[in-house]
Amino acid sequence: MALNNARGYLKDIKAKVQGLQDNKANLVKRYDAMKREKDDMYNKFESVISDLRKKANYKNHILEQKLATFQRDYDKKELDLRELVQRSGLDSATIEEICKKMEEAIEAKNSILKNLRYSLAHATKAYNDAIRVYEAKLVEFGIPADELGLEPLDTKTSKMPAGLVAA
């Protein structure tokens, strides 16, 4: 009777072991599939980020060239204006009016630059927040955050969440 009980217990143990081995095999398959999916997503993310960086660098280069061109044109026109004012013999009221209009135009351009700087800070903050969210989610799923390999951009904004990225 003890032998039959032991054989029955052994049979139950073998069934449990087989079930656990099957469960392990399924989990390993799921893990491998998730790892491949994560790697694919990471590679796609990296390629998108790389493309964005290339585009941003290209646009920055173009803007720097335009700025240099505009600065040369501005310096030339300012010199031309001074020569013209000296030759024309205009009264000081007219000169003041011309200078005032020029200052207003410059202030408008400075306002546009200020808005562009704000937009850049906003985009940088959103990028850094996205990196922090991705890292937190990776840790939440048991994946080391170092595997993401993204570096936050240097910015003057805080590290506090700004609600720019939905978790």
VMD Tcl script that builds the backbone (N, CA, C; Angstrom):
set m [mol new atoms 501]
animate dup $m
set s [atomselect $m all]
$s set {name element resname resid chain x y z} {
  {N N MET 1 A 0.826 -1.192 0.000}
  {CA C MET 1 A 0.000 0.000 0.000}
  {C C MET 1 A 0.879 1.270 0.000}
  {N N ALA 2 A 1.936 1.267 0.801}
  {CA C ALA 2 A 2.859 2.405 0.823}
  {C C ALA 2 A 3.533 2.574 -0.526}
  {N N LEU 3 A 3.833 1.417 -1.172}
  {CA C LEU 3 A 4.455 1.469 -2.502}
  {C C LEU 3 A 3.496 2.084 -3.511}
  {N N ASN 4 A 2.246 1.722 -3.476}
  {CA C ASN 4 A 1.248 2.308 -4.389}
  {C C ASN 4 A 1.078 3.802 -4.127}
  {N N ASN 5 A 1.064 4.171 -2.857}
  {CA C ASN 5 A 0.961 5.605 -2.512}
  {C C ASN 5 A 2.185 6.370 -3.026}
  {N N ALA 6 A 3.360 5.783 -2.865}
  {CA C ALA 6 A 4.592 6.427 -3.334}
  {C C ALA 6 A 4.588 6.538 -4.852}
  {N N ARG 7 A 4.103 5.483 -5.555}
  {CA C ARG 7 A 4.026 5.527 -7.019}
  {C C ARG 7 A 3.038 6.608 -7.467}
  {N N GLY 8 A 1.914 6.726 -6.796}
  {CA C GLY 8 A 0.932 7.766 -7.121}
  {C C GLY 8 A 1.500 9.165 -6.887}
  {N N TYR 9 A 2.208 9.301 -5.738}
  {CA C TYR 9 A 2.845 10.591 -5.424}
  {C C TYR 9 A 3.906 10.929 -6.464}
  {N N LEU 10 A 4.698 9.932 -6.877}
  {CA C LEU 10 A 5.719 10.123 -7.910}
  {C C LEU 10 A 5.075 10.531 -9.228}
  {N N LYS 11 A 3.970 9.874 -9.551}
  {CA C LYS 11 A 3.258 10.225 -10.792}
  {C C LYS 11 A 2.766 11.678 -10.757}
  {N N ASP 12 A 2.225 12.102 -9.608}
  {CA C ASP 12 A 1.775 13.502 -9.447}
  {C C ASP 12 A 2.945 14.477 -9.562}
  {N N ILE 13 A 4.053 14.127 -8.935}
  {CA C ILE 13 A 5.242 14.984 -8.979}
  {C C ILE 13 A 5.741 15.100 -10.412}
  {N N LYS 14 A 5.789 13.978 -11.141}
  {CA C LYS 14 A 6.240 14.001 -12.528}
  {C C LYS 14 A 5.309 14.859 -13.389}
  {N N ALA 15 A 4.016 14.778 -13.135}
  {CA C ALA 15 A 3.048 15.608 -13.884}
  {C C ALA 15 A 3.275 17.090 -13.582}
  {N N LYS 16 A 3.509 17.417 -12.314}
  {CA C LYS 16 A 3.774 18.811 -11.939}
  {C C LYS 16 A 5.064 19.310 -12.570}
  {N N VAL 17 A 6.102 18.467 -12.558}
  {CA C VAL 17 A 7.384 18.835 -13.172}
  {C C VAL 17 A 7.199 19.070 -14.664}
  {N N GLN 18 A 6.459 18.187 -15.319}
  {CA C GLN 18 A 6.218 18.342 -16.761}
  {C C GLN 18 A 5.441 19.637 -17.026}
  {N N GLY 19 A 4.442 19.911 -16.189}
  {CA C GLY 19 A 3.683 21.158 -16.340}
  {C C GLY 19 A 4.565 22.380 -16.151}
  {N N LEU 20 A 5.431 22.333 -15.158}
  {CA C LEU 20 A 6.350 23.452 -14.921}
  {C C LEU 20 A 7.344 23.604 -16.070}
  {N N GLN 21 A 7.811 22.494 -16.625}
  {CA C GLN 21 A 8.736 22.576 -17.768}
  {C C GLN 21 A 8.042 23.168 -18.985}
  {N N ASP 22 A 6.794 22.764 -19.205}
  {CA C ASP 22 A 6.026 23.340 -20.318}
  {C C ASP 22 A 5.807 24.830 -20.099}
  {N N ASN 23 A 5.469 25.183 -18.875}
  {CA C ASN 23 A 5.254 26.595 -18.534}
  {C C ASN 23 A 6.541 27.391 -18.736}
  {N N LYS 24 A 7.658 26.802 -18.322}
  {CA C LYS 24 A 8.958 27.468 -18.504}
  {C C LYS 24 A 9.249 27.664 -19.991}
  {N N ALA 25 A 8.990 26.634 -20.795}
  {CA C ALA 25 A 9.248 26.738 -22.233}
  {C C ALA 25 A 8.393 27.843 -22.854}
  {N N ASN 26 A 7.134 27.931 -22.438}
  {CA C ASN 26 A 6.255 29.000 -22.937}
  {C C ASN 26 A 6.762 30.368 -22.515}
  {N N LEU 27 A 7.187 30.466 -21.257}
  {CA C LEU 27 A 7.714 31.747 -20.775}
  {C C LEU 27 A 8.991 32.148 -21.508}
  {N N VAL 28 A 9.856 31.184 -21.786}
  {CA C VAL 28 A 11.087 31.469 -22.530}
  {C C VAL 28 A 10.752 31.942 -23.936}
  {N N LYS 29 A 9.769 31.316 -24.580}
  {CA C LYS 29 A 9.353 31.743 -25.917}
  {C C LYS 29 A 8.793 33.163 -25.875}
  {N N ARG 30 A 7.950 33.432 -24.877}
  {CA C ARG 30 A 7.386 34.782 -24.747}
  {C C ARG 30 A 8.476 35.809 -24.468}
  {N N TYR 31 A 9.423 35.433 -23.611}
  {CA C TYR 31 A 10.529 36.329 -23.297}
  {C C TYR 31 A 11.336 36.638 -24.558}
  {N N ASP 32 A 11.662 35.615 -25.336}
  {CA C ASP 32 A 12.433 35.822 -26.567}
  {C C ASP 32 A 11.661 36.701 -27.546}
  {N N ALA 33 A 10.339 36.461 -27.658}
  {CA C ALA 33 A 9.525 37.285 -28.559}
  {C C ALA 33 A 9.502 38.728 -28.083}
  {N N MET 34 A 9.342 38.932 -26.783}
  {CA C MET 34 A 9.322 40.290 -26.237}
  {C C MET 34 A 10.679 40.965 -26.402}
  {N N LYS 35 A 11.744 40.197 -26.227}
  {CA C LYS 35 A 13.086 40.760 -26.390}
  {C C LYS 35 A 13.298 41.197 -27.840}
  {N N ARG 36 A 12.875 40.350 -28.794}
  {CA C ARG 36 A 12.995 40.736 -30.210}
  {C C ARG 36 A 12.161 41.983 -30.492}
  {N N GLU 37 A 10.952 42.024 -29.941}
  {CA C GLU 37 A 10.085 43.186 -30.157}
  {C C GLU 37 A 10.706 44.440 -29.548}
  {N N LYS 38 A 11.278 44.289 -28.345}
  {CA C LYS 38 A 11.935 45.431 -27.690}
  {C C LYS 38 A 13.116 45.903 -28.523}
  {N N ASP 39 A 13.916 44.945 -29.018}
  {CA C ASP 39 A 15.078 45.301 -29.841}
  {C C ASP 39 A 14.637 46.000 -31.128}
  {N N ASP 40 A 13.564 45.491 -31.740}
  {CA C ASP 40 A 13.042 46.134 -32.955}
  {C C ASP 40 A 12.571 47.558 -32.654}
  {N N MET 41 A 11.839 47.695 -31.564}
  {CA C MET 41 A 11.357 49.028 -31.188}
  {C C MET 41 A 12.526 49.954 -30.886}
  {N N TYR 42 A 13.523 49.445 -30.200}
  {CA C TYR 42 A 14.694 50.242 -29.869}
  {C C TYR 42 A 15.419 50.682 -31.139}
  {N N ASN 43 A 15.601 49.747 -32.078}
  {CA C ASN 43 A 16.280 50.086 -33.331}
  {C C ASN 43 A 15.487 51.117 -34.123}
  {N N LYS 44 A 14.167 50.961 -34.164}
  {CA C LYS 44 A 13.333 51.945 -34.856}
  {C C LYS 44 A 13.434 53.301 -34.168}
  {N N PHE 45 A 13.377 53.280 -32.841}
  {CA C PHE 45 A 13.471 54.521 -32.076}
  {C C PHE 45 A 14.812 55.202 -32.333}
  {N N GLU 46 A 15.880 54.432 -32.300}
  {CA C GLU 46 A 17.215 54.981 -32.552}
  {C C GLU 46 A 17.312 55.569 -33.956}
  {N N SER 47 A 16.748 54.874 -34.941}
  {CA C SER 47 A 16.829 55.395 -36.307}
  {C C SER 47 A 16.015 56.678 -36.440}
  {N N VAL 48 A 14.864 56.744 -35.794}
  {CA C VAL 48 A 14.054 57.961 -35.835}
  {C C VAL 48 A 14.793 59.108 -35.156}
  {N N ILE 49 A 15.382 58.834 -33.998}
  {CA C ILE 49 A 16.135 59.867 -33.288}
  {C C ILE 49 A 17.321 60.314 -34.126}
  {N N SER 50 A 17.996 59.378 -34.745}
  {CA C SER 50 A 19.136 59.718 -35.596}
  {C C SER 50 A 18.697 60.602 -36.757}
  {N N ASP 51 A 17.582 60.239 -37.386}
  {CA C ASP 51 A 17.058 61.055 -38.489}
  {C C ASP 51 A 16.695 62.456 -38.008}
  {N N LEU 52 A 16.048 62.524 -36.846}
  {CA C LEU 52 A 15.675 63.835 -36.302}
  {C C LEU 52 A 16.906 64.676 -35.999}
  {N N ARG 53 A 17.924 64.048 -35.446}
  {CA C ARG 53 A 19.153 64.792 -35.152}
  {C C ARG 53 A 19.803 65.307 -36.433}
  {N N LYS 54 A 19.833 64.445 -37.454}
  {CA C LYS 54 A 20.418 64.872 -38.723}
  {C C LYS 54 A 19.647 66.051 -39.304}
  {N N LYS 55 A 18.318 65.946 -39.278}
  {CA C LYS 55 A 17.489 67.038 -39.802}
  {C C LYS 55 A 17.687 68.308 -38.996}
  {N N ALA 56 A 17.733 68.166 -37.675}
  {CA C ALA 56 A 17.917 69.338 -36.821}
  {C C ALA 56 A 19.286 69.968 -37.064}
  {N N ASN 57 A 20.311 69.147 -37.179}
  {CA C ASN 57 A 21.652 69.674 -37.443}
  {C C ASN 57 A 21.703 70.370 -38.799}
  {N N TYR 58 A 21.040 69.780 -39.786}
  {CA C TYR 58 A 21.005 70.392 -41.110}
  {C C TYR 58 A 20.277 71.743 -41.048}
  {N N LYS 59 A 19.138 71.767 -40.388}
  {CA C LYS 59 A 18.386 73.021 -40.262}
  {C C LYS 59 A 19.185 74.062 -39.483}
  {N N ASN 60 A 19.869 73.629 -38.433}
  {CA C ASN 60 A 20.697 74.558 -37.668}
  {C C ASN 60 A 21.812 75.132 -38.537}
  {N N HIS 61 A 22.404 74.291 -39.348}
  {CA C HIS 61 A 23.473 74.752 -40.241}
  {C C HIS 61 A 22.927 75.787 -41.227}
  {N N ILE 62 A 21.762 75.491 -41.803}
  {CA C ILE 62 A 21.132 76.427 -42.744}
  {C C ILE 62 A 20.820 77.739 -42.041}
  {N N LEU 63 A 20.256 77.651 -40.837}
  {CA C LEU 63 A 19.919 78.871 -40.088}
  {C C LEU 63 A 21.169 79.679 -39.744}
  {N N GLU 64 A 22.247 79.000 -39.394}
  {CA C GLU 64 A 23.491 79.709 -39.098}
  {C C GLU 64 A 24.016 80.425 -40.337}
  {N N GLN 65 A 23.919 79.766 -41.487}
  {CA C GLN 65 A 24.343 80.411 -42.728}
  {C C GLN 65 A 23.471 81.636 -43.014}
  {N N LYS 66 A 22.161 81.480 -42.851}
  {CA C LYS 66 A 21.259 82.608 -43.081}
  {C C LYS 66 A 21.555 83.745 -42.116}
  {N N LEU 67 A 21.791 83.400 -40.866}
  {CA C LEU 67 A 22.091 84.419 -39.867}
  {C C LEU 67 A 23.376 85.160 -40.226}
  {N N ALA 68 A 24.388 84.430 -40.654}
  {CA C ALA 68 A 25.644 85.067 -41.046}
  {C C ALA 68 A 25.419 85.985 -42.243}
  {N N THR 69 A 24.604 85.532 -43.203}
  {CA C THR 69 A 24.289 86.358 -44.375}
  {C C THR 69 A 23.539 87.613 -43.964}
  {N N PHE 70 A 22.541 87.435 -43.093}
  {CA C PHE 70 A 21.763 88.588 -42.625}
  {C C PHE 70 A 22.631 89.564 -41.839}
  {N N GLN 71 A 23.565 89.041 -41.058}
  {CA C GLN 71 A 24.443 89.915 -40.284}
  {C C GLN 71 A 25.339 90.730 -41.226}
  {N N ARG 72 A 25.866 90.081 -42.269}
  {CA C ARG 72 A 26.683 90.819 -43.239}
  {C C ARG 72 A 25.852 91.893 -43.939}
  {N N ASP 73 A 24.632 91.506 -44.359}
  {CA C ASP 73 A 23.747 92.469 -45.018}
  {C C ASP 73 A 23.405 93.626 -44.089}
  {N N TYR 74 A 23.135 93.302 -42.827}
  {CA C TYR 74 A 22.795 94.336 -41.851}
  {C C TYR 74 A 23.960 95.303 -41.666}
  {N N ASP 75 A 25.160 94.752 -41.495}
  {CA C ASP 75 A 26.334 95.618 -41.317}
  {C C ASP 75 A 26.543 96.507 -42.543}
  {N N LYS 76 A 26.384 95.936 -43.728}
  {CA C LYS 76 A 26.557 96.708 -44.962}
  {C C LYS 76 A 25.507 97.811 -45.062}
  {N N LYS 77 A 24.265 97.477 -44.759}
  {CA C LYS 77 A 23.195 98.469 -44.865}
  {C C LYS 77 A 23.328 99.556 -43.808}
  {N N GLU 78 A 23.791 99.167 -42.636}
  {CA C GLU 78 A 24.008 100.178 -41.604}
  {C C GLU 78 A 25.098 101.150 -42.036}
  {N N LEU 79 A 26.148 100.620 -42.615}
  {CA C LEU 79 A 27.227 101.475 -43.114}
  {C C LEU 79 A 26.714 102.375 -44.238}
  {N N ASP 80 A 25.935 101.795 -45.164}
  {CA C ASP 80 A 25.346 102.585 -46.244}
  {C C ASP 80 A 24.444 103.688 -45.700}
  {N N LEU 81 A 23.653 103.346 -44.666}
  {CA C LEU 81 A 22.748 104.339 -44.072}
  {C C LEU 81 A 23.537 105.484 -43.446}
  {N N ARG 82 A 24.583 105.156 -42.747}
  {CA C ARG 82 A 25.401 106.222 -42.136}
  {C C ARG 82 A 26.005 107.143 -43.205}
  {N N GLU 83 A 26.487 106.525 -44.289}
  {CA C GLU 83 A 27.046 107.334 -45.365}
  {C C GLU 83 A 25.966 108.209 -45.995}
  {N N LEU 84 A 24.796 107.621 -46.205}
  {CA C LEU 84 A 23.680 108.353 -46.807}
  {C C LEU 84 A 23.246 109.515 -45.924}
  {N N VAL 85 A 23.178 109.269 -44.619}
  {CA C VAL 85 A 22.782 110.326 -43.683}
  {C C VAL 85 A 23.815 111.446 -43.710}
  {N N GLN 86 A 25.069 111.107 -43.752}
  {CA C GLN 86 A 26.116 112.127 -43.781}
  {C C GLN 86 A 26.048 112.941 -45.071}
  {N N ARG 87 A 25.781 112.276 -46.190}
  {CA C ARG 87 A 25.734 112.977 -47.476}
  {C C ARG 87 A 24.470 113.818 -47.630}
  {N N SER 88 A 23.351 113.278 -47.085}
  {CA C SER 88 A 22.066 113.949 -47.335}
  {C C SER 88 A 21.881 115.205 -46.515}
  {N N GLY 89 A 22.496 115.260 -45.394}
  {CA C GLY 89 A 22.336 116.430 -44.557}
  {C C GLY 89 A 20.933 116.505 -43.956}
  {N N LEU 90 A 20.308 115.373 -43.678}
  {CA C LEU 90 A 18.959 115.334 -43.092}
  {C C LEU 90 A 18.981 115.932 -41.696}
  {N N ASP 91 A 17.813 116.450 -41.298}
  {CA C ASP 91 A 17.732 117.000 -39.952}
  {C C ASP 91 A 17.651 115.866 -38.936}
  {N N SER 92 A 17.881 116.172 -37.701}
  {CA C SER 92 A 17.967 115.142 -36.660}
  {C C SER 92 A 16.611 114.475 -36.397}
  {N N ALA 93 A 15.494 115.167 -36.612}
  {CA C ALA 93 A 14.169 114.572 -36.384}
  {C C ALA 93 A 13.912 113.432 -37.360}
  {N N THR 94 A 14.289 113.625 -38.605}
  {CA C THR 94 A 14.103 112.575 -39.615}
  {C C THR 94 A 14.993 111.382 -39.301}
  {N N ILE 95 A 16.207 111.679 -38.909}
  {CA C ILE 95 A 17.143 110.611 -38.565}
  {C C ILE 95 A 16.619 109.824 -37.368}
  {N N GLU 96 A 16.080 110.532 -36.379}
  {CA C GLU 96 A 15.522 109.872 -35.199}
  {C C GLU 96 A 14.342 108.981 -35.573}
  {N N GLU 97 A 13.494 109.451 -36.474}
  {CA C GLU 97 A 12.335 108.665 -36.918}
  {C C GLU 97 A 12.796 107.387 -37.632}
  {N N ILE 98 A 13.797 107.520 -38.484}
  {CA C ILE 98 A 14.342 106.360 -39.186}
  {C C ILE 98 A 14.936 105.366 -38.183}
  {N N CYS 99 A 15.681 105.876 -37.230}
  {CA C CYS 99 A 16.294 105.015 -36.219}
  {C C CYS 99 A 15.225 104.315 -35.372}
  {N N LYS 100 A 14.157 105.054 -35.059}
  {CA C LYS 100 A 13.069 104.485 -34.263}
  {C C LYS 100 A 12.408 103.322 -35.006}
  {N N LYS 101 A 12.161 103.503 -36.309}
  {CA C LYS 101 A 11.556 102.430 -37.100}
  {C C LYS 101 A 12.483 101.215 -37.180}
  {N N MET 102 A 13.757 101.474 -37.310}
  {CA C MET 102 A 14.713 100.375 -37.345}
  {C C MET 102 A 14.728 99.623 -36.012}
  {N N GLU 103 A 14.680 100.355 -34.923}
  {CA C GLU 103 A 14.665 99.719 -33.603}
  {C C GLU 103 A 13.413 98.867 -33.416}
  {N N GLU 104 A 12.265 99.356 -33.903}
  {CA C GLU 104 A 11.019 98.591 -33.811}
  {C C GLU 104 A 11.128 97.290 -34.612}
  {N N ALA 105 A 11.725 97.361 -35.776}
  {CA C ALA 105 A 11.902 96.161 -36.599}
  {C C ALA 105 A 12.829 95.168 -35.898}
  {N N ILE 106 A 13.877 95.676 -35.297}
  {CA C ILE 106 A 14.811 94.810 -34.574}
  {C C ILE 106 A 14.127 94.173 -33.365}
  {N N GLU 107 A 13.312 94.949 -32.655}
  {CA C GLU 107 A 12.595 94.396 -31.505}
  {C C GLU 107 A 11.629 93.297 -31.942}
  {N N ALA 108 A 10.987 93.464 -33.087}
  {CA C ALA 108 A 10.079 92.434 -33.595}
  {C C ALA 108 A 10.860 91.159 -33.903}
  {N N LYS 109 A 12.014 91.291 -34.502}
  {CA C LYS 109 A 12.850 90.122 -34.805}
  {C C LYS 109 A 13.334 89.453 -33.516}
  {N N ASN 110 A 13.682 90.273 -32.518}
  {CA C ASN 110 A 14.116 89.717 -31.238}
  {C C ASN 110 A 12.978 88.956 -30.561}
  {N N SER 111 A 11.771 89.441 -30.712}
  {CA C SER 111 A 10.606 88.747 -30.159}
  {C C SER 111 A 10.433 87.385 -30.828}
  {N N ILE 112 A 10.616 87.333 -32.124}
  {CA C ILE 112 A 10.527 86.062 -32.850}
  {C C ILE 112 A 11.614 85.106 -32.348}
  {N N LEU 113 A 12.828 85.609 -32.153}
  {CA C LEU 113 A 13.917 84.776 -31.646}
  {C C LEU 113 A 13.599 84.238 -30.244}
  {N N LYS 114 A 13.008 85.090 -29.415}
  {CA C LYS 114 A 12.632 84.666 -28.064}
  {C C LYS 114 A 11.614 83.530 -28.132}
  {N N ASN 115 A 10.629 83.652 -29.017}
  {CA C ASN 115 A 9.628 82.593 -29.171}
  {C C ASN 115 A 10.262 81.297 -29.681}
  {N N LEU 116 A 11.218 81.418 -30.593}
  {CA C LEU 116 A 11.907 80.230 -31.104}
  {C C LEU 116 A 12.736 79.556 -30.005}
  {N N ARG 117 A 13.364 80.348 -29.163}
  {CA C ARG 117 A 14.130 79.776 -28.047}
  {C C ARG 117 A 13.200 79.041 -27.086}
  {N N TYR 118 A 12.039 79.634 -26.823}
  {CA C TYR 118 A 11.057 78.971 -25.962}
  {C C TYR 118 A 10.612 77.654 -26.592}
  {N N SER 119 A 10.349 77.644 -27.878}
  {CA C SER 119 A 9.934 76.411 -28.559}
  {C C SER 119 A 11.029 75.348 -28.466}
  {N N LEU 120 A 12.274 75.762 -28.625}
  {CA C LEU 120 A 13.395 74.830 -28.509}
  {C C LEU 120 A 13.475 74.261 -27.097}
  {N N ALA 121 A 13.325 75.102 -26.079}
  {CA C ALA 121 A 13.357 74.627 -24.695}
  {C C ALA 121 A 12.195 73.664 -24.434}
  {N N HIS 122 A 11.037 73.980 -24.981}
  {CA C HIS 122 A 9.859 73.113 -24.818}
  {C C HIS 122 A 10.100 71.752 -25.456}
  {N N ALA 123 A 10.637 71.728 -26.661}
  {CA C ALA 123 A 10.908 70.465 -27.358}
  {C C ALA 123 A 11.980 69.660 -26.625}
  {N N THR 124 A 13.005 70.326 -26.137}
  {CA C THR 124 A 14.063 69.650 -25.394}
  {C C THR 124 A 13.511 69.047 -24.108}
  {N N LYS 125 A 12.662 69.803 -23.423}
  {CA C LYS 125 A 12.043 69.312 -22.191}
  {C C LYS 125 A 11.177 68.086 -22.484}
  {N N ALA 126 A 10.409 68.131 -23.562}
  {CA C ALA 126 A 9.556 67.000 -23.929}
  {C C ALA 126 A 10.414 65.781 -24.241}
  {N N TYR 127 A 11.514 65.952 -24.946}
  {CA C TYR 127 A 12.430 64.848 -25.276}
  {C C TYR 127 A 13.008 64.236 -24.005}
  {N N ASN 128 A 13.494 65.085 -23.095}
  {CA C ASN 128 A 14.073 64.584 -21.850}
  {C C ASN 128 A 13.024 63.878 -21.001}
  {N N ASP 129 A 11.803 64.427 -20.964}
  {CA C ASP 129 A 10.720 63.780 -20.216}
  {C C ASP 129 A 10.390 62.421 -20.825}
  {N N ALA 130 A 10.390 62.327 -22.141}
  {CA C ALA 130 A 10.104 61.049 -22.808}
  {C C ALA 130 A 11.161 60.008 -22.437}
  {N N ILE 131 A 12.403 60.410 -22.397}
  {CA C ILE 131 A 13.468 59.487 -22.008}
  {C C ILE 131 A 13.238 58.991 -20.589}
  {N N ARG 132 A 12.885 59.899 -19.673}
  {CA C ARG 132 A 12.651 59.499 -18.286}
  {C C ARG 132 A 11.465 58.536 -18.179}
  {N N VAL 133 A 10.409 58.787 -18.954}
  {CA C VAL 133 A 9.243 57.902 -18.934}
  {C C VAL 133 A 9.613 56.525 -19.473}
  {N N TYR 134 A 10.349 56.482 -20.590}
  {CA C TYR 134 A 10.767 55.194 -21.155}
  {C C TYR 134 A 11.621 54.416 -20.155}
  {N N GLU 135 A 12.553 55.105 -19.515}
  {CA C GLU 135 A 13.405 54.428 -18.542}
  {C C GLU 135 A 12.581 53.888 -17.380}
  {N N ALA 136 A 11.623 54.667 -16.905}
  {CA C ALA 136 A 10.772 54.215 -15.805}
  {C C ALA 136 A 9.944 53.000 -16.208}
  {N N LYS 137 A 9.416 53.020 -17.423}
  {CA C LYS 137 A 8.624 51.883 -17.899}
  {C C LYS 137 A 9.494 50.641 -18.063}
  {N N LEU 138 A 10.714 50.813 -18.552}
  {CA C LEU 138 A 11.613 49.675 -18.691}
  {C C LEU 138 A 11.900 49.044 -17.337}
  {N N VAL 139 A 12.164 49.886 -16.347}
  {CA C VAL 139 A 12.420 49.385 -15.000}
  {C C VAL 139 A 11.168 48.681 -14.473}
  {N N GLU 140 A 10.012 49.251 -14.757}
  {CA C GLU 140 A 8.751 48.663 -14.322}
  {C C GLU 140 A 8.556 47.262 -14.914}
  {N N PHE 141 A 9.026 47.047 -16.145}
  {CA C PHE 141 A 8.901 45.750 -16.799}
  {C C PHE 141 A 10.103 44.841 -16.529}
  {N N GLY 142 A 11.005 45.302 -15.676}
  {CA C GLY 142 A 12.136 44.467 -15.296}
  {C C GLY 142 A 13.306 44.515 -16.247}
  {N N ILE 143 A 13.344 45.504 -17.117}
  {CA C ILE 143 A 14.445 45.653 -18.073}
  {C C ILE 143 A 15.339 46.775 -17.566}
  {N N PRO 144 A 16.654 46.552 -17.515}
  {CA C PRO 144 A 17.543 47.621 -17.040}
  {C C PRO 144 A 17.417 48.872 -17.911}
  {N N ALA 145 A 17.332 50.013 -17.273}
  {CA C ALA 145 A 17.153 51.278 -18.000}
  {C C ALA 145 A 18.376 51.616 -18.842}
  {N N ASP 146 A 19.529 51.053 -18.494}
  {CA C ASP 146 A 20.749 51.342 -19.254}
  {C C ASP 146 A 20.669 50.822 -20.681}
  {N N GLU 147 A 19.806 49.828 -20.917}
  {CA C GLU 147 A 19.700 49.259 -22.261}
  {C C GLU 147 A 19.126 50.254 -23.257}
  {N N LEU 148 A 18.403 51.257 -22.795}
  {CA C LEU 148 A 17.830 52.243 -23.704}
  {C C LEU 148 A 18.934 53.057 -24.364}
  {N N GLY 149 A 19.945 53.427 -23.600}
  {CA C GLY 149 A 21.122 54.071 -24.163}
  {C C GLY 149 A 20.910 55.496 -24.642}
  {N N LEU 150 A 19.856 56.146 -24.210}
  {CA C LEU 150 A 19.615 57.524 -24.641}
  {C C LEU 150 A 20.136 58.483 -23.588}
  {N N GLU 151 A 20.697 59.558 -24.046}
  {CA C GLU 151 A 21.223 60.574 -23.153}
  {C C GLU 151 A 20.332 61.806 -23.231}
  {N N PRO 152 A 19.929 62.344 -22.091}
  {CA C PRO 152 A 19.136 63.579 -22.128}
  {C C PRO 152 A 19.966 64.736 -22.682}
  {N N LEU 153 A 19.290 65.656 -23.311}
  {CA C LEU 153 A 19.961 66.834 -23.855}
  {C C LEU 153 A 20.196 67.840 -22.744}
  {N N ASP 154 A 21.281 68.593 -22.863}
  {CA C ASP 154 A 21.550 69.647 -21.900}
  {C C ASP 154 A 20.512 70.743 -22.074}
  {N N THR 155 A 19.964 71.169 -20.956}
  {CA C THR 155 A 18.943 72.203 -21.016}
  {C C THR 155 A 18.940 72.985 -19.714}
  {N N LYS 156 A 18.364 74.160 -19.766}
  {CA C LYS 156 A 18.254 74.989 -18.575}
  {C C LYS 156 A 16.933 74.753 -17.854}
  {N N THR 157 A 16.115 73.835 -18.386}
  {CA C THR 157 A 14.833 73.543 -17.761}
  {C C THR 157 A 15.040 72.596 -16.589}
  {N N SER 158 A 14.023 72.494 -15.741}
  {CA C SER 158 A 14.117 71.627 -14.574}
  {C C SER 158 A 13.908 70.176 -14.975}
  {N N LYS 159 A 14.139 69.290 -14.032}
  {CA C LYS 159 A 13.935 67.873 -14.274}
  {C C LYS 159 A 12.558 67.423 -13.792}
  {N N MET 160 A 11.769 68.347 -13.325}
  {CA C MET 160 A 10.420 68.025 -12.852}
  {C C MET 160 A 9.539 67.723 -14.067}
  {N N PRO 161 A 8.606 66.760 -13.926}
  {CA C PRO 161 A 7.712 66.457 -15.049}
  {C C PRO 161 A 6.846 67.661 -15.399}
  {N N ALA 162 A 6.676 67.876 -16.680}
  {CA C ALA 162 A 5.897 69.035 -17.143}
  {C C ALA 162 A 4.594 68.614 -17.792}
  {N N GLY 163 A 4.294 67.326 -17.765}
  {CA C GLY 163 A 3.043 66.862 -18.366}
  {C C GLY 163 A 3.073 66.883 -19.887}
  {N N LEU 164 A 4.269 66.885 -20.456}
  {CA C LEU 164 A 4.392 66.916 -21.908}
  {C C LEU 164 A 4.317 65.532 -22.515}
  {N N VAL 165 A 4.539 64.501 -21.677}
  {CA C VAL 165 A 4.525 63.123 -22.139}
  {C C VAL 165 A 3.518 62.358 -21.289}
  {N N ALA 166 A 2.627 61.616 -21.934}
  {CA C ALA 166 A 1.666 60.808 -21.193}
  {C C ALA 166 A 2.322 59.477 -20.837}
  {N N ALA 167 A 2.271 59.119 -19.575}
  {CA C ALA 167 A 2.928 57.882 -19.108}
  {C C ALA 167 A 2.125 56.661 -19.441}
}
mol reanalyze $m
mol bondsrecalc $m
mol representation Tube
mol addrep $m
